[in-house]
């Protein structure tokens, strides 16, 4: 069921992006800040464990270009179940329209399982609908992460500051 919801949301994002670009090809990001700091909280579904757990993420993005449509940065994510899942990612950011921000990138997950500290490769992506509320970017987000031991889907709220 979670996979169907995730696929439906991704289809919705893609269709909005496609229609928005045709109608407003000249309109891009209205946020002309070079830097973006974001915080998010989410409910994450861990597929291997088949549980829901609270999730938390932080990211910093440095925007480039005249219209600040592309950026690069770093992110941190923690999912708080009985084993805390920590992840760090390099992120590429793309803003196809002014209210959608897509982050994607490789990284690593790390944590202590029983007595051993483990580090494994990972991949993380998220889509954020950002609305400007008195200079703060806020809105819903969906995310997906995968590593050799776990896959998760997340739905939550994102708040960001441009500076």
C-alpha positions in Angstrom: 0.0 0.0 0.0 2.8 2.4 0.9 4.5 1.7 -2.5 1.2 2.5 -4.3 0.9 5.8 -2.4 4.5 6.7 -3.1 4.1 5.9 -6.9 0.9 7.9 -7.1 2.6 10.9 -5.4 5.6 10.7 -7.7 3.3 10.6 -10.7 1.4 13.6 -9.4 4.7 15.5 -9.0 5.9 14.6 -12.5 2.6 15.6 -14.1 2.5 19.0 -12.3 6.1 19.6 -13.3 5.4 18.8 -17.0 2.3 21.0 -17.2 3.9 23.8 -15.3 6.9 23.9 -17.7 4.8 24.0 -20.8 2.6 26.8 -19.5 5.3 28.8 -17.8 8.6 27.9 -19.4 10.1 31.3 -18.5 9.1 31.0 -14.7 11.6 29.4 -12.4 12.4 29.8 -8.7 11.3 33.0 -7.0 13.7 32.4 -4.2 16.9 34.2 -5.1 18.8 33.2 -2.0 22.1 31.5 -2.6 21.9 29.3 0.5 19.0 27.1 1.7 18.9 25.3 5.1 16.1 22.8 5.6 14.6 20.8 8.5 12.0 18.1 8.2 10.1 15.7 10.3 8.3 12.6 8.8 6.7 9.3 9.4 9.0 6.7 7.8 8.0 3.2 6.8 10.8 0.8 7.1 10.0 -2.0 4.7 12.3 -4.7 6.0 11.1 -4.3 9.6 7.6 -3.5 8.4 7.2 -0.7 10.9 6.6 3.1 11.0 9.1 5.3 12.9 9.6 9.0 13.3 12.2 10.5 11.0 14.2 13.7 11.0 16.3 15.4 8.4 18.5 18.4 7.9 20.1 19.7 4.7 22.1 22.6 3.4 21.9 23.4 -0.3 24.0 26.0 -2.2 22.0 27.3 -5.2 23.6 28.2 -8.5 22.8 30.3 -11.6 20.8 33.4 -12.1 17.5 31.8 -11.3 18.8 29.4 -8.6 17.3 26.4 -10.3 20.2 24.0 -9.5 22.1 23.4 -6.3 24.4 21.0 -4.5 24.7 20.3 -0.8 24.7 17.8 2.0 22.0 16.2 4.1 21.6 14.2 7.3 18.7 11.8 8.1 17.8 9.9 11.2 15.0 7.4 11.6 14.3 6.7 15.2 13.2 3.1 15.8 14.9 0.7 18.2 18.0 0.9 16.0 18.7 4.5 15.0 19.2 4.7 11.3 21.7 7.5 10.5 22.5 8.6 7.0 24.6 11.3 5.4 24.2 12.2 1.7 25.7 14.4 -1.0 22.7 16.1 -2.6 21.9 17.5 -6.0 18.9 19.9 -5.9 16.7 20.8 -8.9 13.8 23.2 -8.9 11.7 22.5 -12.0 9.1 25.1 -10.9 9.2 27.6 -8.1 7.2 25.5 -5.6 8.8 22.0 -6.1 12.3 21.2 -4.9 13.8 17.8 -5.7 16.9 16.5 -3.8 18.7 13.3 -4.8 22.1 11.8 -4.0 24.4 9.0 -2.8 25.6 8.7 0.7 26.3 6.3 3.6 24.2 4.9 6.5 25.9 4.2 9.7 25.1 2.9 13.1 25.9 0.5 15.9 24.2 -3.0 15.6 24.8 -5.1 18.7 28.5 -4.5 19.3 29.7 -3.6 15.8 29.8 -0.1 14.1 28.7 -0.4 10.5 29.0 1.9 7.5 27.2 1.0 4.2 26.4 2.8 0.9 23.0 4.4 0.5 20.8 6.5 -1.8 18.3 9.2 -0.8 15.8 11.3 -2.6 13.0 13.6 -1.6 10.5 15.9 -3.2 9.3 19.0 -1.4 6.3 21.3 -2.2 7.6 24.7 -0.9 5.3 27.6 -0.2 6.7 31.0 1.0 5.1 31.8 4.3 6.5 35.2 5.5 10.0 34.4 4.1 10.1 30.8 5.4 9.7 27.9 2.9 7.2 25.4 4.3 5.3 22.5 2.9 4.8 18.7 2.6 7.5 16.4 1.6 7.9 12.8 0.4 11.1 10.8 0.6 12.7 7.5 -0.3 15.9 5.9 0.9 17.6 2.6 0.2 20.7 0.8 1.5 21.8 -2.8 1.5 19.8 -3.6 4.6 16.7 -1.4 4.5 14.4 0.6 2.2 12.2 3.3 3.6 9.4 5.7 2.4 8.7 8.9 4.3 5.9 11.5 4.3 6.2 14.7 6.4 6.6 18.4 6.7 9.6 20.5 5.5 10.6 24.0 6.7 13.4 25.9 5.1 15.2 29.2 5.3 17.0 31.0 2.5 19.9 33.3 3.2 
